[in-house]
Amino acid sequence: MAALGQAGSMTPAQFVAKWRPVELAERAASQEHFLDLCRLLGQPTPAETDAVGAEYTFEKSVPVTGAASAARTSYGPAKAPARERTDHESSTGRKVGSRLM
């Protein structure tokens, strides 16, 4: 793996060399990838900008309010209401001509 150039910076070649062989799942790699993008673009990382995580942080919890909070159940978030099918769609949403399947 290529070493970083100046402290806190990364060249495009270093970024590509680091990330080309990576096979991690998106969730497993996302934060480190974002931090490397910050270094590549010369931008501050979340912790460098906001040490308490008030405005710029990973996975900040937010309160759910209004209709969305009323629709939540103990089983998880509310689901979007099912849309009505037209007479040209099957239950899978595929067009089926002029009759229902």
C-alpha positions in Angstrom: 0.0 0.0 0.0 1.3 3.4 -0.9 2.3 5.7 2.0 0.7 9.1 2.3 2.5 12.1 0.9 2.5 15.1 3.2 0.8 14.6 6.5 -3.0 14.5 5.8 -2.7 14.6 2.1 -3.1 11.9 -0.6 -2.2 11.9 -4.3 -4.6 10.5 -6.9 -2.1 7.7 -7.6 -2.0 6.8 -3.9 -5.8 6.9 -3.7 -6.1 4.5 -6.7 -3.3 2.2 -5.4 -5.0 1.9 -2.0 -8.6 1.4 -3.2 -8.2 -0.6 -6.5 -7.7 -3.9 -4.7 -10.2 -3.4 -1.9 -13.1 -5.9 -1.8 -14.7 -4.7 1.4 -18.5 -4.3 1.5 -19.6 -0.7 1.0 -20.6 -0.3 4.7 -17.3 -1.6 5.9 -15.2 0.7 3.8 -17.4 3.8 3.5 -16.0 5.9 6.3 -12.3 5.3 5.5 -13.0 5.9 1.8 -14.7 9.2 2.7 -11.7 10.2 4.8 -9.3 9.4 2.0 -11.4 11.5 -0.4 -11.1 14.4 2.1 -7.3 13.9 2.0 -7.2 13.6 -1.8 -9.3 16.8 -2.2 -7.4 18.7 0.6 -10.5 19.0 2.7 -10.8 18.6 6.5 -12.3 15.4 7.8 -15.3 15.4 10.1 -13.3 15.2 13.3 -10.9 17.9 12.2 -13.8 20.2 11.5 -16.3 19.3 14.2 -14.6 17.5 17.2 -18.0 17.1 19.0 -20.0 15.9 16.1 -22.6 18.6 16.2 -22.8 19.3 12.5 -20.3 17.2 10.5 -20.1 13.6 11.5 -20.7 10.0 10.5 -24.1 8.4 11.3 -25.6 11.2 13.4 -28.9 10.3 15.0 -31.8 12.5 14.1 -35.2 12.7 15.8 -38.2 11.5 13.8 -41.1 14.0 14.1 -44.5 14.7 12.7 -46.4 12.1 10.7 -43.3 10.0 10.3 -43.0 9.5 14.1 -46.7 8.7 14.4 -46.5 6.0 11.8 -43.6 4.2 13.5 -44.3 1.0 15.3 -42.3 -1.1 17.7 -41.5 -3.3 14.8 -39.5 -0.7 12.9 -40.0 2.3 10.6 -43.3 3.0 8.8 -43.7 1.5 5.4 -44.9 3.5 2.4 -48.5 2.8 1.4 -48.9 0.4 -1.4 -49.9 2.1 -4.6 -52.9 1.1 -6.6 -52.2 -1.1 -9.6 -53.6 -0.1 -13.0 -55.5 -2.6 -15.1 -52.3 -2.9 -17.1 -50.0 -4.2 -14.3 -49.6 -7.5 -12.5 -48.8 -7.7 -8.8 -45.1 -7.5 -9.8 -45.7 -4.2 -11.5 -45.1 -5.6 -15.0 -47.4 -4.6 -17.9 -49.7 -7.4 -18.8 -51.9 -6.0 -21.6 -55.5 -5.2 -20.9 -56.4 -7.8 -18.3 -55.3 -8.3 -14.7 -53.2 -11.2 -13.7 
